[in-house]
């Protein structure tokens, strides 16, 4: 199991206890989401301000920052729908519907990411779709409120949008990624709360006195702050259809460009400090200036989301088997 998948599963374990903790908080669903996103965002932004003030990537990558803001907005909306479903159809059914989100991403991946659907993935999609249909049919039969079913399904689609949008920010990672998305989720939750119910109910002294603030802190700081840090650190590393390109010479760079145009996620491994291979280290600088290659790297690699791992020799630092174990679906060898 690669580190990204392990971190992802740890985040899901935290998220899985959200409904249990939320059941101890006597507030409307939108107020619970508002508090959890505020506390989660506040804790991560505080840590970010202390530890990484001079290492932020978002200001220099506005497109990726916009993708994360969209992802965070979808996250906030998904939680609003999910917690409303918790209170109408229960934690179990709501969670089942919510976690149909990754299956929606899988179904859309051939069109968005260029991934091929295997027989096992199609079978899994059909199984989940049948389960969601049976849950919805049970609600239509009168055993569950229809509004709760609709909220559960809406939360799944927002979840899918969150995952898809977050893939548009490959260079903004870890704490900065999580803080930006949670801040956007808080703003979204605040706007939806003000539009749908007005001022949050916990501003009332009588209501505030009856709130279990320990459960609120647990849900906000641990389940939301730490949970999102783990989740967003992992989700960008989970491959949709990731290809490793070994060597950044003419063949490797051409391959990386074409694969990116086809919708694949590409990581280029280069044994030297800079990309270019023969073009940088074999052609005299007066014929092909390094500035041309630097500009190419910025315009055609970084801006298009192609990651480069310099000083990495395949065969010494990593082996081909290591790449496949790390989740790469294909490997192109364009180096001698």
Order of alpha helices (4+ residues) and beta strands (2+ residues): alpha-alpha-alpha-alpha-alpha-alpha-alpha-alpha-alpha-alpha-alpha-alpha-beta-alpha-beta-alpha-alpha-beta-alpha-beta
